Amino acid sequence: MHWANQRFAPAVFADDARWNGFTATAGYTMRVFLSIGIALFLAFVFQLQSPLSAATTVLIVSNPTVGAMVSKSVWRLIGTLIGAAISVGVMAVFVQSPVLYFAVLSVFVGLACMVATFLRFFRAYAAVLTGYTIVIIAAPAFANPDGIFLSAMSRLSVVATGIVVTACVFMVTSVRKPSTVLHKLGQAFRETVLHARTFHKAESERTTPEALDATVTSTLEKQEQKTQSTNAAFRGFSQPIYDSRSKLLANMTGLTPAIEFAAADDPDMQNRVRNLRLCLSRLTGLIVSYHPYWLTFSAGVEETRAVHLLVAQTLGRILELTENPDWLTNPAPLSTCLHDALKTLEQLARQTTSTTTLAALDNTRDALVQMDLALHDLTSLRPDRTQANIQPYLEWPTALRNGVRGSFIALLAGMLWYVLHWSSGPLLIIYTVAASSLLSTTPSAAKASPMMAAGTFLAIPMGFLCHTLALPRIDGYPLLWLSLCLFLLPGVWLQFHPRYSIGAFGYAVFFTMMLSVNNPIVYDDLTLTNNWMSMVAACALLAIVFRVILPADHRLDAARLVTSLTRSIQKLARTPYGRTEPWVAWEGLQLQKISRLMMRLSFITTNLDRQGYTDAAFASLSLGRLIVRLKWNAAHATLDPQAQTALTNAFNAFAQLRHNPAETASALKQAAMAIRTIPTQETGLSLTRDRTLSCLEQAANIILSVPGFFHDHGPIQQAEDLTRPAIPVSVHPAAR
């Protein structure tokens, strides 16, 4: 009987995960519709100039997470205030010069698009709203410039109405659980430990490099089978090793905004947000440090098996301790376990004479140190102001391109209206400016622009149906509200579907913009048709500007990110010992670049060694860690003057990394050989020398394993050639 129910019931009812997703979406949709009903009713009661803008505000600021909704609302209000001030000022200065007005308007729109590209999360909406609020406020005042101030006040009133209503409805009807974010971070900590244990356990059990891959694959497949009931649809790669890593990184990416939104909703989370950011960055760094290239550094060495066995046992003990539900409030046993393991690793380091074993000891020690620091950041209740701050990465090429797009499309739309004297010209400007500003916050504006245009285009026939079938038969507010909810249902329901989100957002937002709903409603078929034609032209203009006139070059963007990573390594190598920035700050900035690089690589459709570039980017972080370790040895440990000179020469060799990676690797090996020949009698000096040797040898191995990544004429910097297969990054450009 149970089998029959599973067989004939719809999938949404038979699968718990789908049912939970269905109920969550339905609950969110009902809250949005309730907010629209109240906001629109109040806008009519207050007799605001454009009451339907209150519904548009609800659609823009709504978010299933209360913290995200609060943050979005605050920044939307800030952007509206700034945009209103700029709109009044620009109209006052250029009221008699339409051409100059459109030129200045395009400059402000371009600047808003640039800032929106730089800012993170919903702070970008302040810049977005600044851009298109200028146009929305100025549009009604084009015919009567003296009314610009009243237009600004009306816009502020309707936006504030929508924001306040949405905030009240969502805060009353949503169950707020900021502790859920801490639970997810704790689970991420456990998964990171499990990921690390998998590789250390495989290293301790293998006898050959081939056996290593088989052991890791078998372990990861068993883990996947255990979690298949909740993550069955995630698999996107064929290799379990990359599958597991991608799954963890995707989870970390999703936790980044969750921390910010929880902090906006809870004062306790706000006090801990700095520590939680550092914790997440450290965990991400730990995950990427266990990429396959790292495993080749100790290939086939019997002595390292004991090291990895010790670490695997330690991490297994950590996993057992984290099964206690109260481990987040009492992390002392975990920290003690990690510290005991670190002491044992230090003792083993003083007893070994093998640089390969010492390399394995130092690498695992760094991993355990980062794990301990992440544990401290996760469980600490007080903000630690002494820790480094991770600066956001500013991607100037993308920001400049979005700024030029926004400026160009605003100027083009304004001049089209000025030259053609189109009565619906203001609507054309409003849409193009609003859409280009919103697209500036997406990962790829060029890729999202056709979907935004398609969603808006679909709203045109739906608007026609609403005006012809629904609105003429309405004789009261309840029917108006229900009719709007019916037509907005597809856009609201699909807004958080990854495949249709941009199109659904465009449909919902711009559907309300095209409706002529006032109090009382006046029907003018000619005006409505004219407005719809202007929206069709605006959709075409948006796609043409973003995809034809100023298209994105994802290969070039990825190449710039690769070059930026290489330059960061060069800068780290030449920075004086005393001014080297903390490792977590440097690594956090590079992780942001790698995240953007992976996204750009996913957009490239031509032949390219995508997996090789991803692994090489992670290897560059390991290279940076080795440089930091070498600098620490040079600054804090005692080295022979000859060793100091050889180490300085090794750092200077990084100047050739982008032009001749093989020469840099050769210089590192020569420095290691020179230091090896220096006799030492003291045990401390010998240990420092051996650690320096292991770092130099590992750094050389990393560079030689992926020379095409570091070289400024690597595969990604070369012209596209569809006739030849993808060139791996392991091939030196000079060898081709």
VMD Tcl script that draws the C-alpha trace (Angstrom):
set ca {
  {0.00 0.00 0.00}
  {2.82 2.38 0.87}
  {4.49 1.51 -2.44}
  {1.27 2.30 -4.28}
  {1.04 5.70 -2.62}
  {4.63 6.43 -3.62}
  {3.92 5.22 -7.15}
  {0.80 7.24 -7.93}
  {1.20 10.33 -5.72}
  {2.69 13.45 -7.31}
  {6.41 13.85 -6.75}
  {5.96 16.96 -4.63}
  {3.92 14.94 -2.09}
  {5.99 11.75 -2.22}
  {9.38 13.36 -1.62}
  {9.97 15.08 1.74}
  {12.58 17.47 0.38}
  {10.31 18.62 -2.45}
  {7.39 18.98 -0.08}
  {9.42 21.11 2.31}
  {10.54 23.27 -0.60}
  {6.95 23.57 -1.81}
  {5.63 24.64 1.59}
  {8.48 27.16 2.05}
  {7.81 28.73 -1.35}
  {4.06 28.78 -0.71}
  {4.56 30.46 2.66}
  {6.87 33.07 1.14}
  {4.39 33.75 -1.68}
  {1.51 34.24 0.75}
  {3.55 36.72 2.81}
  {4.45 38.65 -0.34}
  {0.81 38.82 -1.44}
  {-0.30 39.92 2.02}
  {2.34 42.67 2.00}
  {1.24 43.79 -1.47}
  {-2.38 43.97 -0.35}
  {-1.67 46.08 2.72}
  {0.90 48.33 1.03}
  {-1.32 49.02 -1.99}
  {-4.32 49.70 0.25}
  {-2.35 52.23 2.32}
  {-1.01 53.88 -0.84}
  {-4.60 54.43 -2.00}
  {-5.63 55.68 1.43}
  {-2.73 58.14 1.53}
  {-3.55 59.16 -2.08}
  {0.03 58.75 -3.23}
  {0.96 59.71 -6.76}
  {1.91 56.19 -7.93}
  {0.27 53.68 -5.57}
  {1.40 50.60 -7.50}
  {5.02 51.53 -6.74}
  {4.32 50.31 -3.21}
  {3.67 46.84 -4.66}
  {6.87 47.11 -6.72}
  {8.79 47.95 -3.55}
  {7.36 44.87 -1.83}
  {8.47 42.65 -4.72}
  {12.00 44.08 -4.64}
  {12.69 43.98 -0.89}
  {10.93 40.67 -0.10}
  {13.20 37.81 0.91}
  {12.53 34.50 2.71}
  {15.23 35.40 5.26}
  {14.09 38.15 7.62}
  {17.61 39.47 8.08}
  {18.07 39.72 4.31}
  {14.75 41.53 4.01}
  {15.70 44.01 6.73}
  {19.10 44.67 5.19}
  {17.59 45.03 1.72}
  {14.93 47.45 3.00}
  {17.39 49.68 4.83}
  {19.72 49.96 1.87}
  {16.81 50.52 -0.51}
  {15.65 53.45 1.60}
  {19.18 54.87 1.70}
  {19.51 54.56 -2.06}
  {16.12 56.21 -2.58}
  {17.12 59.18 -0.40}
  {20.40 59.64 -2.28}
  {18.71 59.26 -5.66}
  {15.99 61.75 -4.73}
  {18.56 64.36 -3.70}
  {20.55 63.88 -6.92}
  {17.40 63.98 -9.06}
  {16.24 67.30 -7.60}
  {19.73 68.80 -7.94}
  {20.30 67.69 -11.54}
  {16.84 68.84 -12.66}
  {17.39 72.23 -11.01}
  {20.74 72.78 -12.76}
  {19.90 71.49 -16.25}
  {16.18 72.23 -16.51}
  {16.71 74.26 -19.72}
  {19.26 71.90 -21.33}
  {17.80 68.45 -22.10}
  {20.94 67.17 -23.84}
  {23.17 68.15 -20.92}
  {20.61 66.72 -18.53}
  {20.73 63.32 -20.23}
  {24.53 63.45 -20.33}
  {24.79 64.16 -16.60}
  {22.10 61.57 -15.89}
  {24.09 58.93 -17.79}
  {27.19 59.75 -15.73}
  {25.34 59.25 -12.44}
  {23.76 56.02 -13.71}
  {27.18 54.73 -14.77}
  {28.66 55.55 -11.37}
  {25.73 53.80 -9.65}
  {26.28 50.67 -11.75}
  {30.00 50.70 -10.89}
  {29.37 51.01 -7.17}
  {26.68 48.31 -7.33}
  {29.27 45.96 -8.86}
  {31.72 46.66 -6.04}
  {29.36 46.37 -3.08}
  {28.40 43.04 -1.56}
  {24.98 41.60 -0.79}
  {22.11 44.07 -0.47}
  {24.37 47.05 0.06}
  {24.51 47.04 -3.71}
  {20.81 47.95 -3.75}
  {21.67 51.36 -2.32}
  {23.66 52.06 -5.49}
  {21.01 50.41 -7.69}
  {18.24 52.53 -6.18}
  {20.36 55.65 -6.46}
  {20.66 55.04 -10.19}
  {17.09 54.49 -11.22}
  {15.40 56.58 -8.50}
  {16.86 59.62 -10.25}
  {14.91 58.71 -13.39}
  {11.73 57.58 -11.63}
  {11.49 60.86 -9.74}
  {12.41 62.99 -12.74}
  {10.06 61.26 -15.23}
  {6.80 62.82 -13.97}
  {8.55 66.21 -13.80}
  {9.80 66.27 -17.39}
  {6.64 68.10 -18.48}
  {6.56 70.27 -15.36}
  {10.03 70.72 -13.81}
  {8.61 72.78 -10.96}
  {7.00 69.62 -9.60}
  {10.28 67.73 -9.12}
  {10.29 68.21 -5.35}
  {6.73 66.94 -4.96}
  {7.63 63.98 -7.18}
  {10.60 63.20 -4.92}
  {8.45 63.36 -1.79}
  {5.81 61.13 -3.39}
  {8.47 58.57 -4.35}
  {9.94 58.55 -0.86}
  {6.47 58.12 0.64}
  {5.48 55.18 -1.54}
  {8.85 53.43 -1.05}
  {8.70 53.93 2.71}
  {5.15 52.54 2.74}
  {6.19 49.40 0.90}
  {9.27 48.89 3.08}
  {7.49 49.35 6.41}
  {4.59 47.08 5.46}
  {6.90 44.34 4.15}
  {9.06 44.49 7.27}
  {6.06 44.26 9.58}
  {4.42 41.38 7.71}
  {7.59 39.29 7.40}
  {8.77 39.91 10.96}
  {5.37 38.94 12.37}
  {4.75 35.89 10.18}
  {8.31 34.49 9.89}
  {9.99 32.25 12.44}
  {13.35 33.84 13.16}
  {16.10 31.44 14.20}
  {19.50 33.18 14.09}
  {20.98 30.17 15.89}
  {20.32 28.18 12.71}
  {23.29 29.92 11.10}
  {25.56 28.85 13.96}
  {24.29 25.29 13.59}
  {25.07 25.40 9.85}
  {28.55 26.76 10.56}
  {29.10 24.00 13.08}
  {28.02 21.46 10.49}
  {30.39 23.07 7.99}
  {33.20 22.70 10.52}
  {32.39 19.00 10.90}
  {32.27 18.49 7.13}
  {35.62 20.22 6.73}
  {37.16 17.97 9.37}
  {35.64 14.94 7.66}
  {37.01 16.08 4.29}
  {40.51 16.48 5.75}
  {40.32 13.14 7.56}
  {39.43 11.41 4.29}
  {42.71 12.42 2.69}
  {44.90 11.81 5.74}
  {43.33 8.41 6.21}
  {43.95 7.59 2.55}
  {47.57 8.75 2.81}
  {48.14 6.54 5.84}
  {46.71 3.44 4.11}
  {48.16 3.67 0.62}
  {51.21 1.93 -0.76}
  {51.28 3.40 -4.27}
  {50.00 6.63 -5.87}
  {47.37 4.58 -7.71}
  {46.15 3.09 -4.47}
  {45.79 6.59 -3.02}
  {43.26 7.69 -5.60}
  {41.34 4.42 -5.23}
  {41.22 4.79 -1.43}
  {40.05 8.41 -1.53}
  {37.44 7.63 -4.17}
  {36.10 4.67 -2.19}
  {35.86 6.71 1.01}
  {34.12 9.63 -0.67}
  {31.65 7.35 -2.42}
  {30.73 5.81 0.93}
  {30.20 9.29 2.37}
  {28.05 10.18 -0.63}
  {25.89 7.10 -0.11}
  {25.32 8.09 3.51}
  {24.08 11.55 2.53}
  {22.36 10.58 -0.70}
  {18.89 10.99 0.79}
  {19.35 14.72 1.31}
  {21.79 15.64 -1.44}
  {20.91 13.31 -4.27}
  {20.56 16.04 -6.90}
  {23.80 17.85 -6.21}
  {26.25 15.73 -8.18}
  {27.65 17.65 -11.12}
  {31.03 16.00 -11.70}
  {32.02 12.45 -12.45}
  {35.00 12.29 -10.08}
  {34.08 11.81 -6.42}
  {37.14 13.76 -5.28}
  {36.13 16.91 -7.14}
  {32.49 16.20 -6.35}
  {33.07 16.30 -2.62}
  {35.20 19.44 -2.79}
  {32.69 21.27 -4.98}
  {29.89 20.31 -2.62}
  {31.74 21.75 0.37}
  {32.71 24.94 -1.46}
  {29.13 25.47 -2.61}
  {28.00 25.11 0.99}
  {30.57 27.69 2.13}
  {29.43 30.10 -0.56}
  {25.86 29.83 0.65}
  {26.88 30.47 4.26}
  {28.56 33.80 3.42}
  {25.32 35.78 2.90}
  {23.58 33.79 5.66}
  {26.04 35.22 8.20}
  {25.46 38.77 6.98}
  {21.68 38.43 7.02}
  {21.60 36.87 10.48}
  {23.74 39.74 11.77}
  {21.21 42.23 10.39}
  {18.45 40.56 12.40}
  {20.14 39.66 15.69}
  {22.39 41.87 17.92}
  {24.31 38.86 19.25}
  {25.16 37.77 15.71}
  {26.17 41.33 14.90}
  {28.75 41.21 17.69}
  {30.13 37.92 16.35}
  {29.91 38.61 12.63}
  {33.61 39.50 12.31}
  {34.70 36.25 13.95}
  {32.25 34.19 11.90}
  {33.56 35.70 8.66}
  {37.09 34.70 9.63}
  {35.90 31.22 10.60}
  {34.26 30.70 7.24}
  {37.32 31.98 5.40}
  {39.61 29.63 7.34}
  {37.35 26.64 6.67}
  {37.27 27.45 2.96}
  {41.05 27.73 2.94}
  {41.30 24.34 4.61}
  {39.09 22.73 1.99}
  {41.06 24.06 -0.96}
  {44.37 23.11 0.67}
  {43.45 19.44 0.26}
  {43.30 19.46 -3.53}
  {44.94 16.56 -5.44}
  {48.18 18.43 -6.17}
  {48.87 18.67 -2.45}
  {48.91 14.88 -2.21}
  {51.85 14.50 -4.61}
  {54.30 16.24 -2.31}
  {54.87 13.11 -0.24}
  {54.14 10.48 -2.87}
  {55.22 6.98 -1.99}
  {57.23 7.86 1.12}
  {56.75 5.26 3.83}
  {57.86 7.61 6.62}
  {54.94 9.99 6.10}
  {52.33 7.33 6.68}
  {52.77 7.60 10.46}
  {52.24 11.38 10.28}
  {49.02 11.05 8.34}
  {47.84 8.23 10.59}
  {48.29 10.48 13.64}
  {46.36 13.33 12.02}
  {43.61 10.98 10.81}
  {43.18 9.63 14.35}
  {43.11 13.18 15.75}
  {40.47 14.30 13.27}
  {38.46 11.15 13.99}
  {38.50 12.10 17.66}
  {37.35 15.62 16.75}
  {34.42 14.18 14.83}
  {33.46 12.07 17.85}
  {33.58 15.14 20.13}
  {31.43 17.19 17.77}
  {28.66 14.61 18.00}
  {27.93 16.13 21.41}
  {25.11 18.68 20.88}
  {26.79 21.16 23.26}
  {30.20 21.22 21.60}
  {29.69 24.77 20.28}
  {29.28 26.07 23.83}
  {32.12 23.94 25.24}
  {34.93 23.73 22.65}
  {37.67 23.06 25.24}
  {37.92 19.28 24.59}
  {38.29 19.88 20.85}
  {40.94 22.53 21.35}
  {42.84 20.28 23.78}
  {42.79 17.43 21.27}
  {44.19 19.70 18.54}
  {46.88 21.13 20.80}
  {48.01 17.67 21.87}
  {48.35 16.64 18.25}
  {50.34 19.81 17.46}
  {52.75 19.03 20.30}
  {53.23 15.51 18.98}
  {53.88 16.83 15.45}
  {56.49 19.24 16.83}
  {58.25 16.39 18.63}
  {58.27 14.31 15.44}
  {59.68 17.27 13.53}
  {62.63 17.50 15.91}
  {63.34 13.79 15.51}
  {63.25 13.50 11.70}
  {66.04 14.21 9.23}
  {63.99 13.81 6.05}
  {62.84 17.01 4.34}
  {59.94 15.13 2.78}
  {58.68 13.97 6.16}
  {59.24 17.44 7.54}
  {57.15 18.86 4.70}
  {54.29 16.54 5.59}
  {54.63 17.50 9.26}
  {54.61 21.23 8.53}
  {51.68 20.99 6.11}
  {49.55 19.02 8.54}
  {50.59 21.31 11.38}
  {49.39 24.35 9.39}
  {46.09 22.59 8.71}
  {45.55 21.81 12.40}
  {46.49 25.37 13.40}
  {43.95 26.79 10.96}
  {41.38 24.33 12.26}
  {42.02 25.44 15.83}
  {41.75 29.11 14.88}
  {38.51 28.43 13.00}
  {37.16 26.66 16.10}
  {38.07 29.70 18.22}
  {36.38 32.11 15.79}
  {33.27 29.93 15.65}
  {32.80 29.54 19.41}
  {34.08 32.88 20.70}
  {31.26 35.07 22.03}
  {33.22 38.31 21.94}
  {34.48 40.13 18.85}
  {38.24 39.88 18.48}
  {39.39 43.29 17.22}
  {43.01 42.22 17.12}
  {42.47 39.82 14.22}
  {43.02 40.80 10.64}
  {40.17 42.13 8.54}
  {39.50 40.55 5.15}
  {39.16 43.28 2.56}
  {36.61 42.85 -0.26}
  {38.07 42.27 -3.70}
  {37.24 45.08 -6.12}
  {37.03 43.77 -9.67}
  {37.66 47.00 -11.56}
  {37.36 45.70 -15.16}
  {33.89 44.29 -14.55}
  {32.80 47.39 -12.64}
  {34.04 49.71 -15.38}
  {32.27 47.65 -18.03}
  {28.98 47.73 -16.10}
  {29.41 51.45 -15.55}
  {29.94 52.09 -19.25}
  {26.94 49.91 -20.09}
  {24.68 51.79 -17.68}
  {25.93 55.17 -18.84}
  {25.63 54.28 -22.52}
  {22.14 52.80 -22.31}
  {20.85 55.74 -20.24}
  {22.27 58.25 -22.73}
  {20.98 56.27 -25.71}
  {17.45 55.97 -24.28}
  {17.37 59.65 -23.39}
  {18.52 60.76 -26.82}
  {16.00 58.44 -28.51}
  {13.24 60.13 -26.57}
  {14.66 63.59 -27.26}
  {15.05 63.01 -31.01}
  {11.85 61.03 -31.67}
  {9.65 63.01 -29.22}
  {8.10 59.70 -28.17}
  {5.36 60.27 -25.61}
  {6.39 57.06 -23.80}
  {10.04 58.06 -23.75}
  {10.15 58.45 -19.94}
  {9.01 54.82 -19.51}
  {11.74 53.73 -21.93}
  {14.35 55.52 -19.84}
  {12.95 54.20 -16.56}
  {13.11 50.58 -17.69}
  {16.55 50.68 -19.32}
  {18.12 52.47 -16.34}
  {16.38 50.25 -13.75}
  {17.21 47.02 -15.60}
  {20.86 47.94 -16.22}
  {21.27 48.95 -12.55}
  {19.75 45.68 -11.33}
  {21.87 43.63 -13.75}
  {25.03 45.21 -12.32}
  {24.51 43.17 -9.14}
  {24.45 39.82 -10.99}
  {27.55 37.64 -11.53}
  {27.30 38.09 -15.31}
  {25.21 41.02 -16.52}
  {25.63 40.00 -20.17}
  {24.31 36.50 -19.48}
  {21.43 37.71 -17.30}
  {20.27 40.52 -19.61}
  {18.39 38.26 -22.10}
  {16.60 36.54 -19.21}
  {15.67 39.89 -17.68}
  {14.42 41.10 -21.07}
  {12.50 37.84 -21.64}
  {10.75 38.12 -18.26}
  {9.80 41.72 -18.99}
  {8.63 40.83 -22.48}
  {6.39 38.10 -21.03}
  {4.88 40.69 -18.70}
  {3.56 42.66 -21.70}
  {0.88 40.15 -22.86}
  {0.06 39.40 -19.24}
  {-0.44 43.13 -18.68}
  {-2.71 43.22 -21.72}
  {-4.78 40.35 -20.32}
  {-4.97 42.05 -16.93}
  {-6.18 45.32 -18.46}
  {-8.73 43.68 -20.77}
  {-10.04 40.78 -18.70}
  {-9.54 41.61 -15.03}
  {-9.45 45.34 -14.34}
  {-12.67 46.34 -16.21}
  {-14.69 43.89 -14.10}
  {-13.32 45.05 -10.75}
  {-15.66 47.06 -8.51}
  {-13.73 46.99 -5.24}
  {-10.30 46.75 -3.68}
  {-10.46 43.03 -2.69}
  {-10.95 42.00 -6.32}
  {-8.10 44.29 -7.41}
  {-5.79 42.68 -4.87}
  {-6.77 39.13 -5.84}
  {-6.36 39.92 -9.55}
  {-2.87 41.33 -9.01}
  {-1.89 38.28 -6.95}
  {-3.13 35.95 -9.68}
  {-1.04 37.63 -12.39}
  {2.02 38.05 -10.14}
  {1.97 34.42 -8.96}
  {4.40 33.03 -11.63}
  {6.98 35.76 -10.99}
  {6.84 35.49 -7.20}
  {6.83 31.68 -7.17}
  {9.79 31.27 -9.55}
  {11.84 34.17 -8.20}
  {14.12 31.90 -6.15}
  {14.42 29.14 -8.74}
  {18.07 29.23 -9.91}
  {17.16 28.78 -13.56}
  {14.32 31.28 -13.80}
  {15.10 33.74 -10.99}
  {16.26 36.70 -13.10}
  {13.42 36.35 -15.61}
  {10.82 35.88 -12.87}
  {12.14 38.93 -11.02}
  {11.93 41.02 -14.19}
  {8.41 39.77 -14.88}
  {7.08 40.54 -11.39}
  {8.71 43.94 -10.96}
  {8.06 45.36 -14.41}
  {4.55 43.89 -14.67}
  {3.50 46.25 -11.88}
  {5.34 49.11 -13.57}
  {3.27 48.67 -16.78}
  {-0.11 48.56 -15.03}
  {-2.15 51.75 -15.00}
  {-3.79 51.31 -11.62}
  {-4.85 54.58 -10.03}
  {-7.75 55.80 -7.98}
  {-10.00 55.95 -9.98}
  {-8.74 53.75 -12.85}
  {-8.91 55.46 -16.25}
  {-8.58 53.22 -19.32}
  {-6.76 54.62 -22.35}
  {-6.02 51.93 -24.93}
  {-3.79 54.18 -27.01}
  {-1.61 55.13 -24.04}
  {-1.38 51.52 -22.86}
  {-0.41 50.29 -26.33}
  {2.18 53.03 -26.58}
  {3.63 52.02 -23.21}
  {3.80 48.38 -24.24}
  {5.58 49.27 -27.45}
  {8.12 51.29 -25.49}
  {8.74 48.29 -23.21}
  {9.32 46.06 -26.25}
  {11.84 48.58 -27.57}
  {13.45 48.80 -24.14}
  {13.83 45.00 -23.91}
  {15.47 44.91 -27.32}
  {17.73 47.83 -26.40}
  {18.79 46.09 -23.18}
  {19.75 42.85 -24.95}
  {21.55 44.69 -27.76}
  {23.67 46.86 -25.46}
  {24.62 44.08 -23.04}
  {25.13 41.27 -25.56}
  {26.14 42.94 -28.84}
  {27.52 46.44 -28.33}
  {29.29 45.84 -25.01}
  {29.44 42.04 -24.54}
  {31.35 40.29 -21.80}
  {34.59 38.44 -22.51}
  {34.62 35.77 -19.81}
  {37.92 34.34 -21.04}
  {39.58 37.73 -20.71}
  {38.03 38.26 -17.28}
  {39.30 34.86 -16.14}
  {42.76 35.63 -17.54}
  {42.83 38.88 -15.56}
  {41.95 37.02 -12.37}
  {44.72 34.48 -13.03}
  {47.18 37.33 -13.55}
  {45.95 39.00 -10.36}
  {46.57 35.80 -8.38}
  {50.09 35.53 -9.78}
  {50.85 39.17 -9.04}
  {49.61 38.73 -5.49}
  {52.12 35.92 -5.02}
  {54.88 38.10 -6.44}
  {53.89 40.97 -4.15}
  {53.81 38.63 -1.16}
  {57.32 37.41 -1.99}
  {58.85 40.88 -2.26}
  {57.11 42.37 0.79}
  {59.58 43.02 3.63}
  {59.48 40.53 6.48}
  {58.10 43.00 9.01}
  {55.26 44.22 6.79}
  {53.85 40.91 5.57}
  {50.07 40.94 6.06}
  {48.43 38.21 8.17}
  {47.87 34.98 6.32}
  {44.08 34.92 6.81}
  {43.76 38.40 5.26}
  {45.85 37.49 2.22}
  {44.15 34.14 1.77}
  {40.65 35.61 2.18}
  {41.30 38.11 -0.60}
  {42.64 35.40 -2.92}
  {39.67 33.14 -2.18}
  {37.38 35.88 -3.45}
  {39.39 35.99 -6.69}
  {39.25 32.20 -7.03}
  {35.48 32.22 -6.49}
  {35.10 34.72 -9.33}
  {37.55 32.73 -11.46}
  {35.53 29.53 -11.05}
  {32.39 31.39 -12.03}
  {34.05 32.88 -15.13}
  {35.40 29.47 -16.12}
  {31.89 28.01 -15.94}
  {30.73 30.62 -18.47}
  {33.43 29.78 -21.03}
  {32.18 27.41 -23.73}
  {35.41 27.03 -25.73}
  {38.22 24.53 -25.14}
  {39.94 25.23 -21.85}
  {41.46 23.21 -19.03}
  {38.87 24.38 -16.49}
  {39.60 21.78 -13.85}
  {43.32 22.33 -14.28}
  {42.93 26.08 -13.74}
  {40.78 25.53 -10.67}
  {43.33 23.17 -9.14}
  {46.17 25.51 -10.09}
  {44.39 28.41 -8.40}
  {44.13 26.36 -5.23}
  {47.79 25.40 -5.61}
  {48.66 29.11 -5.75}
  {47.24 29.44 -2.23}
  {49.54 26.65 -1.07}
  {52.40 28.51 -2.74}
  {51.48 31.66 -0.85}
  {51.37 29.72 2.42}
  {54.89 28.43 1.75}
  {56.12 31.97 1.11}
  {54.63 33.12 4.41}
  {56.29 30.19 6.17}
  {59.66 31.04 4.60}
  {59.31 34.66 5.65}
  {58.51 33.60 9.20}
  {61.63 31.41 9.31}
  {63.72 34.29 7.98}
  {62.29 36.83 10.43}
  {61.80 34.82 13.65}
  {64.02 31.74 13.42}
  {67.79 31.70 13.43}
  {69.35 31.16 10.03}
  {72.95 31.22 8.92}
  {73.88 34.47 7.06}
  {74.60 32.41 3.94}
  {71.15 30.83 4.23}
  {69.61 34.27 4.62}
  {71.31 35.38 1.41}
  {70.13 32.28 -0.47}
  {66.61 32.83 0.82}
  {66.67 36.47 -0.32}
  {67.75 35.35 -3.77}
  {64.86 32.88 -3.82}
  {62.37 35.64 -3.01}
  {63.86 37.86 -5.71}
  {63.40 35.03 -8.23}
  {59.61 35.42 -7.97}
  {59.99 38.55 -10.12}
  {60.31 36.17 -13.10}
  {57.25 34.09 -12.17}
  {54.97 35.57 -14.84}
  {57.62 35.52 -17.57}
  {59.54 32.32 -16.86}
  {58.08 30.10 -14.12}
  {60.70 27.42 -14.78}
  {63.46 29.91 -14.00}
  {61.77 30.82 -10.71}
  {61.48 27.14 -9.78}
  {65.10 26.58 -10.75}
  {66.18 29.49 -8.53}
  {64.23 28.01 -5.62}
  {65.93 24.65 -6.10}
  {69.34 26.33 -6.32}
  {68.63 28.18 -3.08}
  {67.65 24.88 -1.44}
  {70.84 23.24 -2.69}
  {72.94 26.14 -1.39}
  {71.32 25.98 2.04}
  {71.69 22.19 2.15}
  {75.47 22.46 1.78}
  {75.79 24.81 4.77}
  {77.00 22.80 7.79}
  {75.05 23.19 11.07}
  {75.92 21.84 14.46}
  {73.02 23.06 16.63}
  {69.75 21.11 16.64}
  {67.59 24.24 16.44}
  {69.51 25.60 13.47}
  {69.30 22.23 11.74}
  {65.51 22.07 12.18}
  {65.08 25.61 10.86}
  {67.28 24.82 7.88}
  {65.39 21.62 7.11}
  {62.05 23.42 7.30}
  {63.34 26.08 4.94}
  {64.53 23.39 2.55}
  {61.15 21.64 2.56}
  {59.34 24.90 1.84}
  {61.65 25.76 -1.05}
  {61.30 22.31 -2.57}
  {57.53 22.31 -2.25}
  {57.28 25.78 -3.79}
  {59.39 24.68 -6.74}
  {57.25 21.56 -7.21}
  {54.04 23.63 -7.24}
  {55.40 26.02 -9.87}
  {56.68 23.19 -12.06}
  {53.38 21.30 -11.79}
  {51.32 24.20 -13.26}
  {53.68 26.55 -15.17}
  {50.94 27.42 -17.65}
  {48.92 28.99 -14.85}
  {51.62 31.42 -13.74}
  {53.00 32.30 -17.18}
  {51.56 35.48 -18.73}
  {51.27 33.60 -22.04}
  {49.46 30.59 -20.59}
  {46.57 28.79 -22.31}
  {43.90 31.16 -21.00}
  {45.78 34.19 -22.31}
  {46.05 32.69 -25.80}
  {43.56 33.30 -28.60}
  {40.71 30.83 -28.84}
  {41.31 27.89 -31.16}
  {38.35 25.56 -31.59}
  {40.32 23.13 -33.76}
  {42.79 21.99 -31.12}
  {42.14 20.32 -27.76}
  {42.45 22.19 -24.50}
  {46.06 22.77 -23.46}
  {46.61 21.72 -19.82}
  {48.18 24.15 -17.37}
  {50.84 21.53 -16.60}
  {52.51 22.32 -19.95}
  {55.03 25.16 -19.97}
  {54.11 27.73 -22.67}
  {57.70 27.72 -23.98}
  {57.45 23.97 -24.62}
  {54.57 24.29 -27.09}
}
mol new
graphics top color blue
foreach p $ca { graphics top sphere $p radius 0.5 }
foreach p [lrange $ca 0 end-1] q [lrange $ca 1 end] { graphics top cylinder $p $q radius 0.2 }
display resetview
